[in-house]
Amino acid sequence: MSNIYTAALMQHNAHPDYKYDLPNPTAKHDGVNPSCGDEITLALRVENGVIEEAAFTGRGCAVSQASADMMADLITGESVEEARRLCGLFLGMTKGDALTSEDREDLDEAAQLESIARMPARVKCAQLAWRTLETMLNEG
């Protein structure tokens, strides 16, 4: 079984670039993983259909926190539609959907969590931020 604790995951967990309180967000949503207690608050500043800034606060395991940081990094500067597409790619990947090499490139470091699909107890940890984003984008 592949090790999900890659250098990228450990780096994003230990030194998250996007874990802070975003002042004046245009959208904010809480996400909770009831099976383990991980929780995040995702905040976005969206202008003219583009995610200008993404940030999160919260607590949880290394997987949930690193995945949130990877996601925020990936969607910052992207259109809402592109963020929605990337979200679908990531959530599909964590359910075991195969990725093309282009999909892997599009997901960047988040693609390193691909092996999590074979670890059912950790899937919800990896998905927490992405499901929170999906809900936020669908409600917005």
Secondary structure, DSSP 8 states (H G I E B T S, - for coil): ---S--HHHHHHHHS-SSBS--SS-SEEEEEEETTTTEEEEEEEEEETTEEEEEEEEEE--HHHHHHHHHHHHHHTTSBHHHHHHHHHHHHHHHTT----HHHHHHHGGGGGGGGGGG-HHHHHHHHHHHHHHHHHHHH-
